[in-house]
């Protein structure tokens, strides 16, 4: 394998992790909003602070992995990582729903 391609694959992997982290952090924020109801203004301020924080995080990751240059495969990796995390969240949600139905069915049979 060419050394440059190996480094690009490593950067792509870190970009996927960055995308996963950003999406999962937003999922936690959404679930926190479901638990504690917020006004529209509070939710807007939370979003603003969140996206500023994510922008700083993504810039830091991009700066450390690609030495400050924007690479399209980094952006593609972030999208791929976010897509993988979303798929994982959907799968986990479906499994929780099935488990809940199964437990309710067992409870009725007792």
ZIWO-V161130 format. One record per backbone hydrogen bond with DSSP energy under -0.5 kcal/mol. CO is the residue of the C=O (numbers start at 1). NH is the residue of the N-H. E is the energy in kcal/mol with one decimal. If there is no record, write none. Layout:
co: [CO | CO]
nh: [NH | NH]
e: [E | E]
This chain:
co: [2 | 3 | 4 | 5 | 6 | 7 | 8 | 9 | 10 | 11 | 12 | 13 | 14 | 15 | 16 | 17 | 18 | 19 | 20 | 21 | 22 | 23 | 24 | 25 | 26 | 27 | 28 | 29 | 30 | 31 | 32 | 35 | 39 | 40 | 41 | 42 | 43 | 44 | 45 | 46 | 47 | 48 | 49 | 50 | 51 | 52 | 53 | 54 | 55 | 56 | 57 | 58 | 59 | 60 | 61 | 62 | 62 | 63 | 66 | 69 | 71 | 71 | 72 | 73 | 74 | 75 | 76 | 77 | 78 | 79 | 80 | 81 | 82 | 83 | 84 | 85 | 86 | 87 | 88 | 89 | 90 | 91 | 92 | 93 | 94 | 95 | 96 | 97 | 98 | 99 | 100 | 101 | 102 | 103 | 104 | 105 | 106 | 107]
nh: [6 | 7 | 8 | 9 | 10 | 11 | 12 | 13 | 14 | 15 | 16 | 17 | 18 | 19 | 20 | 21 | 22 | 23 | 24 | 25 | 26 | 27 | 28 | 29 | 30 | 31 | 32 | 33 | 34 | 35 | 36 | 37 | 43 | 44 | 45 | 46 | 47 | 48 | 49 | 50 | 51 | 52 | 53 | 54 | 55 | 56 | 57 | 58 | 59 | 60 | 61 | 62 | 63 | 64 | 65 | 66 | 68 | 67 | 69 | 71 | 74 | 75 | 76 | 77 | 78 | 79 | 80 | 81 | 82 | 83 | 84 | 85 | 86 | 87 | 88 | 89 | 90 | 91 | 92 | 93 | 94 | 95 | 96 | 97 | 98 | 99 | 100 | 101 | 102 | 103 | 104 | 105 | 106 | 107 | 108 | 109 | 110 | 110]
e: [-1.9 | -1.9 | -2.1 | -2.3 | -2.0 | -2.3 | -2.5 | -2.2 | -2.3 | -2.3 | -2.3 | -2.1 | -2.1 | -2.4 | -2.5 | -2.5 | -2.4 | -2.3 | -2.8 | -2.3 | -1.8 | -2.0 | -2.0 | -1.9 | -2.5 | -2.3 | -2.4 | -1.8 | -1.5 | -1.8 | -2.7 | -0.6 | -2.4 | -2.3 | -2.4 | -2.5 | -2.5 | -2.4 | -2.6 | -2.9 | -3.0 | -2.0 | -2.4 | -2.9 | -2.2 | -2.2 | -2.5 | -3.1 | -2.4 | -2.5 | -2.6 | -2.9 | -2.6 | -2.5 | -2.4 | -2.4 | -0.8 | -0.8 | -1.4 | -0.5 | -0.8 | -1.4 | -2.7 | -2.0 | -2.2 | -2.2 | -2.5 | -2.7 | -2.5 | -2.4 | -2.4 | -2.4 | -2.4 | -2.3 | -2.3 | -2.5 | -2.5 | -2.4 | -2.6 | -2.4 | -2.3 | -2.3 | -2.4 | -2.2 | -2.4 | -2.6 | -2.5 | -2.3 | -2.4 | -2.5 | -2.4 | -2.3 | -2.2 | -2.1 | -2.0 | -1.7 | -0.7 | -0.6]
